[in-house]
Amino acid sequence: MEVLFVLIPLSLGLVTFALWSFIWSVKNEQFEDLDRQGWSILFDDDSNGKAKEKEIKIEEKPPEEKY
């Protein structure tokens, strides 16, 4: 029964934080234009020249000889 004295304030604090973060995100327009990021990967524009394929070269080390 004593655990309820810890769990109830903890759960109320968690709910308060969740409500505050939701209200903050709505006020700062975090939920505006949710589809733009999803569509941007489909219509990627390479005209700026920054998106170039990078070749990764793996250098093989010779096996270490054990004496």
N, C-alpha and C positions, 0 to 999 in steps of 0.2 A: 504494500500500500504506500510505503514511503517513496517508492520509485516514481509514483505519479507526481510528486512534488517537483521532480526533476523533468519528467517527460512532458508535462503539460506546458510549462514555460518554454521549454526547448521547442516544442511543436508550434507554439504561438509565435515564437521568434522566427522560426523557419517560414511560416505562412506570411508573416509581416515582411520578411525579406523578399519572398517570391512576389508578393503584391507590389512592393516598392519597385522591384526590378522590372516588372511588367509595365507599370505606369511610366517609369523612366524611359523604357524603350519605345513606348507609344509617343511620348512627348518629343523624343529626339528622332522621330521618324525612322525607326529601325525596321518597321514593317511596311514601309513604302517601297513599291516596285520590287516585289519578291521574285518576279520572273526574269529580271534583267540578267542576273548572274547565271541563271540556268541556260538562257539563250546565248549568252556571250561565248560559251565554249563551242557552241555549234556554228556560230558565225564569226570565227576568229579572224581578225584582220592582220595580215602579216606585212602590210604596207609600210609600217614604221621601221622595219629592218631589225628590230630587237629580238624578234622571235626566230632564231636560227637554230637549226638542229646542231647539237653538240655531239661530237664524236668522243666516246670514252675509250681511251686506249688502256688496256690492261697490260701492265708490264709483268712479264713472268720472271720470277727470280730463279736462278739455277738452284737445284737441290743442294742442300748443305751436306757436305761429306763428313761422315763420322769416322774418326780414327780409333 
